[in-house]
Amino acid sequence: MKVVRQRSARLLAILSILLLTAVIAPPVHGAPKPEGSKVILTVRYGHDELASSLGIESVSIAHALTKAKREPASGVIGLPDVAVSLVNGQKESIYRLEPTGMLWDPAAQQRLVPDAATAHKLVAYANQLRSNHYGAMIEWSDVRKLVPLKQIFTITDMGTGMSFRVQRRAGSDHADVQPISKADSHMMKKIYNDHWSWNRRAVLVHSGQYWIAGSMNGMPHGGDGIPDNDFSGHFCLHFLGSTTHKSETPDLAHQLMVHKAGGQLRSMLDGASPLQLAESVVEALNHHDQDLLLELAIGLPDSEQASLLTEMHAIRSIRVNKNKDRKPPIPEDQSLSAQVQLSVSLLKQNESEHRATYTFTFERESTSAGWRMKQVIMK
């Protein structure tokens, strides 16, 4: 709790400076001022329960948003994790913040264009709120020093908002940790819907003054060390650049969750190769991660996005069949399109496991732009 207060105090101090200009700004004459209006910024990734909100008590900002110019806009990609609510009495309007400080109204398919000063303030608030919400992206080589062996710390699951205590017991390629008590084990199992699972989940690791982006699985295995905690073995906790025991390459699913916990998932996907994106789709399907799947499907027609979601709900498990002798296609530096074929082992409801082929087509607008999925054929 001490660090939470320190993080909140730092955020509030910065925001207080930003809000000072709104407080001392001269009154806006003309249209009636929305005296009862309130602006609320919320940072939340997808359907996560963990959220951070900031209420802005500024008549001038509320007035600027109320009177902002509206223009037609469709297909706008705003910041996927930042919502702006304008509350006026019993009425609440919810918008998506764009990187420019403009707001997108998805219901009306319109863009709100506030004045430059208001747009700048909204972006500043959002950046600080995101900084306070997500964990720090710290390399495993440094994390292992910040979270030494036998250290007790807290893990907060972003999907549920639930927290539990653990101790680092071992691990050189990543952290092998165990819940401290029966209550901690029960809380962890509750996070996994009362079923132990290898599924990766985005987490925040709170150790001392640090909040670190991480990824955990939920399967007890291997050596034990803490008696009477209702947890037979340990589980794996990964960080930026950490690897599994069997590989020198970071686990893709863990790294996706680490970047989500650090608020950097979109940046990771924008810099990924077509092969990495295709394999990420398979990971999203296997984990039944709708938010990640839709993030990867940006650019696909709505009908194909719906087909992917239908496929996900029918799948019990799916994994890529690795062929060490086959080299993945590497698109030319100047290429604006690429195709990737993945052989997968697929298990669906009421079916036996079988092999299937997923063929992905990717395009990009320029050689410096990120790849976007344009088609996926599953057969």
C-alpha positions as CSV (number, residue, x, y, z in Angstrom):
1,M,0.0,0.0,0.0
2,K,2.9,2.4,0.7
3,V,4.1,2.2,-2.9
4,V,0.6,2.5,-4.2
5,R,0.3,5.8,-2.3
6,Q,3.7,6.9,-3.6
7,R,2.7,6.2,-7.2
8,S,-0.6,8.0,-6.7
9,A,1.0,10.9,-5.0
10,R,3.5,11.2,-7.9
11,L,0.6,11.1,-10.4
12,L,-1.5,13.6,-8.5
13,A,1.4,16.0,-8.2
14,I,2.0,16.1,-11.9
15,L,-1.7,16.4,-12.7
16,S,-2.1,19.2,-10.1
17,I,0.4,21.2,-12.1
18,L,-1.5,20.5,-15.3
19,L,-4.9,21.3,-13.8
20,L,-3.6,24.6,-12.3
21,T,-3.9,26.3,-15.7
22,A,-7.5,25.1,-16.0
23,V,-8.3,26.5,-12.5
24,I,-6.8,29.9,-13.1
25,A,-7.9,30.2,-16.8
26,P,-10.3,33.1,-17.5
27,P,-14.0,32.1,-17.7
28,V,-15.4,31.2,-21.1
29,H,-18.3,33.5,-22.1
30,G,-21.2,32.8,-24.4
31,A,-22.8,29.3,-24.0
32,P,-23.9,28.2,-20.5
33,K,-21.1,26.5,-18.6
34,P,-21.7,22.9,-17.7
35,E,-21.3,23.6,-13.9
36,G,-22.3,20.0,-13.0
37,S,-20.2,18.4,-15.7
38,K,-17.2,16.1,-14.9
39,V,-14.6,14.5,-17.1
40,I,-13.3,11.1,-16.1
41,L,-10.4,9.4,-17.8
42,T,-10.2,5.6,-17.4
43,V,-7.3,3.3,-18.4
44,R,-8.3,-0.4,-18.9
45,Y,-7.1,-3.0,-21.4
46,G,-10.0,-4.7,-23.1
47,H,-12.2,-6.6,-20.6
48,D,-9.7,-6.5,-17.7
49,E,-11.2,-5.8,-14.3
50,L,-8.1,-3.9,-13.3
51,A,-8.7,-0.2,-14.2
52,S,-7.3,3.2,-13.2
53,S,-9.5,6.3,-13.3
54,L,-9.0,10.0,-12.8
55,G,-11.8,12.5,-12.3
56,I,-11.0,16.0,-13.7
57,E,-12.8,18.8,-11.9
58,S,-12.4,21.4,-14.5
59,V,-15.3,23.5,-15.8
60,S,-13.2,24.9,-18.7
61,I,-12.3,21.4,-20.0
62,A,-15.8,20.1,-19.6
63,H,-17.1,23.2,-21.5
64,A,-14.5,22.7,-24.2
65,L,-15.6,19.1,-24.8
66,T,-19.3,20.0,-24.7
67,K,-18.8,22.7,-27.4
68,A,-16.1,20.9,-29.4
69,K,-16.6,20.8,-33.1
70,R,-17.9,17.4,-34.5
71,E,-16.9,15.9,-37.8
72,P,-17.7,12.6,-39.5
73,A,-15.2,9.9,-38.8
74,S,-15.3,6.1,-39.2
75,G,-12.8,3.4,-38.5
76,V,-10.7,5.6,-36.2
77,I,-8.1,3.7,-34.2
78,G,-7.8,5.6,-31.0
79,L,-5.8,4.6,-27.9
80,P,-7.4,1.2,-27.2
81,D,-7.1,1.4,-23.5
82,V,-8.1,5.0,-22.7
83,A,-11.7,6.1,-22.4
84,V,-13.0,9.6,-21.7
85,S,-16.3,10.0,-20.0
86,L,-18.2,13.3,-20.0
87,V,-20.8,13.2,-17.2
88,N,-23.4,15.9,-17.2
89,G,-26.1,15.3,-14.5
90,Q,-27.7,11.9,-15.4
91,K,-26.2,11.8,-18.9
92,E,-22.9,10.2,-19.6
93,S,-21.1,10.2,-23.0
94,I,-18.1,7.9,-23.5
95,Y,-15.4,8.6,-26.1
96,R,-12.1,7.0,-27.2
97,L,-9.1,9.3,-26.9
98,E,-6.9,9.6,-30.0
99,P,-3.1,10.2,-29.7
100,T,-3.7,13.8,-31.0
101,G,-6.1,14.6,-28.1
102,M,-9.2,14.4,-30.3
103,L,-12.0,12.2,-29.2
104,W,-13.9,9.6,-31.2
105,D,-17.6,8.9,-30.6
106,P,-18.0,5.3,-31.8
107,A,-21.8,5.4,-31.4
108,A,-22.2,8.5,-33.6
109,Q,-19.2,7.7,-35.8
110,Q,-18.0,11.2,-35.2
111,R,-14.8,12.9,-34.1
112,L,-14.8,15.6,-31.5
113,V,-12.2,18.3,-32.1
114,P,-11.5,20.3,-28.9
115,D,-9.1,23.3,-28.9
116,A,-5.4,22.6,-29.0
117,A,-4.9,23.4,-25.3
118,T,-7.6,21.0,-24.1
119,A,-6.4,18.3,-26.4
120,H,-2.8,18.7,-25.0
121,K,-4.1,18.4,-21.5
122,L,-6.1,15.3,-22.2
123,V,-3.1,13.6,-23.7
124,A,-0.9,14.6,-20.7
125,Y,-3.5,13.2,-18.3
126,A,-3.8,10.0,-20.2
127,N,0.0,9.5,-20.5
128,Q,0.4,9.9,-16.7
129,L,-2.6,7.7,-15.9
130,R,-1.2,5.0,-18.2
131,S,2.2,5.3,-16.6
132,N,0.6,4.7,-13.2
133,H,-1.6,1.8,-14.4
134,Y,1.0,-0.4,-16.1
135,G,4.1,-2.0,-14.9
136,A,7.7,-1.1,-15.7
137,M,9.3,-3.0,-18.6
138,I,12.5,-4.3,-17.0
139,E,14.8,-6.9,-18.5
140,W,15.0,-10.2,-16.6
141,S,18.7,-9.7,-16.1
142,D,17.9,-6.7,-13.9
143,V,14.7,-8.1,-12.4
144,R,16.5,-11.1,-10.9
145,K,18.5,-8.6,-8.9
146,L,15.5,-6.6,-7.8
147,V,13.6,-9.7,-6.8
148,P,16.3,-11.9,-5.3
149,L,15.9,-15.5,-4.1
150,K,13.7,-15.9,-1.1
151,Q,12.1,-12.5,-1.7
152,I,8.4,-12.2,-0.8
153,F,6.4,-10.0,-3.1
154,T,2.8,-9.5,-4.4
155,I,1.4,-10.5,-7.8
156,T,-1.7,-8.6,-9.2
157,D,-3.5,-10.2,-12.0
158,M,-4.6,-7.6,-14.6
159,G,-7.6,-9.6,-15.9
160,T,-9.3,-10.0,-12.5
161,G,-7.6,-7.3,-10.4
162,M,-6.9,-10.0,-7.7
163,S,-3.6,-10.1,-5.8
164,F,-1.7,-12.8,-3.8
165,R,1.7,-13.1,-2.2
166,V,4.5,-15.4,-3.4
167,Q,8.1,-16.1,-2.7
168,R,10.8,-16.6,-5.3
169,R,12.4,-20.0,-4.6
170,A,14.6,-20.7,-7.7
171,G,15.0,-20.1,-11.4
172,S,17.8,-18.7,-13.5
173,D,16.1,-18.3,-16.9
174,H,12.9,-16.9,-15.2
175,A,11.5,-16.8,-11.6
176,D,10.2,-20.0,-10.0
177,V,7.8,-18.9,-7.3
178,Q,5.3,-20.4,-4.8
179,P,2.3,-18.9,-3.0
180,I,3.0,-18.1,0.6
181,S,-0.1,-19.6,2.3
182,K,-3.3,-21.5,1.6
183,A,-5.1,-18.3,1.2
184,D,-2.6,-17.1,-1.5
185,S,-3.0,-20.5,-3.3
186,H,-6.7,-20.3,-3.2
187,M,-6.7,-16.7,-4.6
188,M,-4.4,-17.8,-7.4
189,K,-6.6,-20.7,-8.2
190,K,-9.6,-18.4,-8.2
191,I,-7.9,-16.2,-10.8
192,Y,-7.7,-19.3,-13.0
193,N,-11.4,-20.1,-12.5
194,D,-10.6,-22.8,-9.9
195,H,-8.6,-24.9,-12.5
196,W,-4.9,-25.0,-12.6
197,S,-3.7,-24.1,-16.1
198,W,-0.6,-23.5,-18.2
199,N,-2.2,-20.4,-19.7
200,R,-0.2,-17.2,-19.5
201,R,-1.7,-14.2,-17.8
202,A,-0.5,-10.6,-17.6
203,V,0.5,-9.6,-14.1
204,L,2.0,-6.7,-12.1
205,V,4.8,-7.7,-9.7
206,H,5.1,-5.4,-6.7
207,S,8.4,-5.8,-4.9
208,G,9.7,-2.9,-2.7
209,Q,9.3,0.3,-4.6
210,Y,8.9,-1.4,-8.0
211,W,5.9,-2.3,-10.1
212,I,7.1,-4.6,-12.8
213,A,5.4,-6.0,-15.9
214,G,5.3,-9.8,-15.9
215,S,3.5,-12.9,-17.0
216,M,2.6,-16.0,-15.0
217,N,1.3,-19.5,-15.8
218,G,-1.0,-21.3,-13.3
219,M,0.2,-24.8,-13.2
220,P,1.9,-26.3,-10.1
221,H,4.9,-28.4,-11.1
222,G,8.5,-29.3,-10.1
223,G,10.1,-28.8,-6.8
224,D,8.2,-27.7,-3.7
225,G,9.6,-25.7,-0.7
226,I,6.8,-24.0,1.3
227,P,4.8,-26.5,3.4
228,D,1.1,-26.4,4.1
229,N,0.2,-23.9,1.4
230,D,-2.1,-26.2,-0.7
231,F,0.3,-25.8,-3.7
232,S,2.4,-28.8,-4.7
233,G,5.4,-27.4,-6.5
234,H,6.1,-24.0,-8.0
235,F,4.9,-22.0,-11.0
236,C,6.8,-19.8,-13.5
237,L,6.9,-16.1,-13.6
238,H,8.4,-14.4,-16.7
239,F,9.6,-10.9,-17.4
240,L,11.0,-9.0,-20.4
241,G,13.5,-11.2,-22.2
242,S,13.2,-14.2,-19.9
243,T,13.2,-17.8,-21.3
244,T,11.8,-21.2,-20.4
245,H,14.0,-24.0,-19.1
246,K,14.0,-25.7,-22.5
247,S,14.7,-22.8,-24.9
248,E,17.1,-20.0,-25.4
249,T,14.4,-18.0,-27.1
250,P,11.8,-16.0,-25.1
251,D,8.4,-17.7,-25.0
252,L,6.1,-15.8,-27.3
253,A,2.9,-16.2,-25.2
254,H,4.7,-15.0,-22.1
255,Q,6.2,-12.0,-23.9
256,L,2.8,-11.0,-25.3
257,M,1.5,-10.9,-21.7
258,V,4.6,-9.0,-20.4
259,H,4.0,-6.3,-23.0
260,K,0.3,-6.2,-22.2
261,A,1.2,-5.7,-18.5
262,G,3.6,-2.9,-19.5
263,G,1.1,-1.2,-21.8
264,Q,3.3,-1.9,-24.8
265,L,1.4,-4.7,-26.5
266,R,0.4,-2.5,-29.5
267,S,4.1,-1.4,-30.0
268,M,5.2,-5.1,-29.9
269,L,2.6,-6.1,-32.5
270,D,3.5,-3.1,-34.7
271,G,7.1,-4.2,-34.7
272,A,6.4,-7.9,-35.2
273,S,7.2,-9.9,-38.3
274,P,4.3,-11.7,-40.2
275,L,5.4,-15.1,-38.8
276,Q,5.4,-13.7,-35.2
277,L,1.9,-12.2,-35.8
278,A,0.6,-15.5,-37.2
279,E,2.0,-17.4,-34.2
280,S,0.5,-14.8,-31.9
281,V,-2.9,-15.5,-33.4
282,V,-2.5,-19.2,-32.6
283,E,-1.5,-18.3,-29.0
284,A,-4.6,-16.0,-28.7
285,L,-6.8,-18.9,-30.0
286,N,-5.2,-21.4,-27.6
287,H,-5.6,-19.0,-24.6
288,H,-9.2,-18.0,-25.6
289,D,-7.9,-14.4,-25.3
290,Q,-10.6,-12.4,-27.2
291,D,-8.9,-9.0,-26.5
292,L,-5.6,-10.2,-27.9
293,L,-7.2,-11.8,-30.9
294,L,-9.2,-8.7,-31.8
295,E,-6.0,-6.6,-31.4
296,L,-4.3,-8.9,-33.9
297,A,-7.3,-8.8,-36.2
298,I,-7.2,-5.0,-36.7
299,G,-7.5,-4.6,-40.5
300,L,-9.7,-7.7,-41.1
301,P,-13.2,-7.2,-42.3
302,D,-15.9,-7.6,-39.5
303,S,-17.1,-10.8,-41.0
304,E,-13.6,-12.4,-40.8
305,Q,-13.1,-11.1,-37.2
306,A,-16.4,-12.8,-36.3
307,S,-15.2,-16.1,-38.0
308,L,-12.0,-16.0,-35.9
309,L,-14.0,-15.5,-32.7
310,T,-16.3,-18.4,-33.6
311,E,-13.2,-20.5,-34.3
312,M,-11.7,-19.5,-30.9
313,H,-14.9,-20.6,-29.0
314,A,-14.8,-24.0,-30.7
315,I,-11.2,-24.7,-29.9
316,R,-10.1,-26.7,-26.8
317,S,-6.4,-26.5,-27.7
318,I,-4.2,-25.6,-30.6
319,R,-0.4,-25.5,-31.1
320,V,2.0,-24.8,-34.0
321,N,3.8,-27.9,-35.3
322,K,7.4,-26.9,-35.3
323,N,9.5,-28.0,-38.2
324,K,13.2,-27.4,-37.5
325,D,14.2,-28.1,-41.1
326,R,11.8,-25.6,-42.6
327,K,12.9,-22.0,-42.6
328,P,10.1,-19.5,-42.2
329,P,9.4,-17.1,-45.1
330,I,11.2,-13.8,-44.7
331,P,9.6,-11.0,-46.7
332,E,11.9,-8.7,-48.6
333,D,12.7,-5.4,-47.0
334,Q,10.7,-3.5,-49.6
335,S,7.8,-5.9,-49.7
336,L,4.3,-4.6,-48.8
337,S,2.6,-8.0,-48.6
338,A,3.5,-11.4,-47.1
339,Q,1.9,-14.8,-46.7
340,V,2.5,-17.3,-43.8
341,Q,1.3,-20.9,-43.6
342,L,1.2,-22.6,-40.3
343,S,0.7,-26.3,-39.7
344,V,-1.2,-26.7,-36.3
345,S,-2.4,-29.5,-34.1
346,L,-6.0,-28.7,-33.4
347,L,-8.5,-30.1,-30.9
348,K,-12.1,-28.9,-31.1
349,Q,-15.2,-29.6,-29.0
350,N,-16.5,-33.1,-29.8
351,E,-13.6,-33.8,-32.2
352,S,-10.4,-35.8,-32.0
353,E,-7.1,-33.9,-32.3
354,H,-6.1,-33.5,-36.0
355,R,-3.7,-31.4,-38.1
356,A,-4.9,-28.3,-39.9
357,T,-3.3,-25.5,-41.9
358,Y,-3.8,-21.8,-41.3
359,T,-2.8,-19.5,-44.2
360,F,-2.4,-15.8,-43.3
361,T,-2.0,-12.9,-45.6
362,F,-0.5,-9.7,-44.3
363,E,0.0,-6.2,-45.8
364,R,1.5,-2.9,-44.7
365,E,1.1,0.6,-46.1
366,S,4.9,1.3,-46.3
367,T,8.2,-0.4,-45.4
368,S,8.2,1.5,-42.1
369,A,4.6,0.6,-41.1
370,G,3.5,-2.3,-39.1
371,W,2.0,-5.4,-40.7
372,R,-1.8,-5.9,-40.7
373,M,-3.6,-9.2,-41.2
374,K,-5.8,-9.0,-44.3
375,Q,-7.0,-12.6,-44.6
376,V,-6.8,-15.9,-42.7
377,I,-7.9,-19.2,-44.3
378,M,-8.4,-22.1,-41.8
379,K,-8.7,-25.6,-43.2
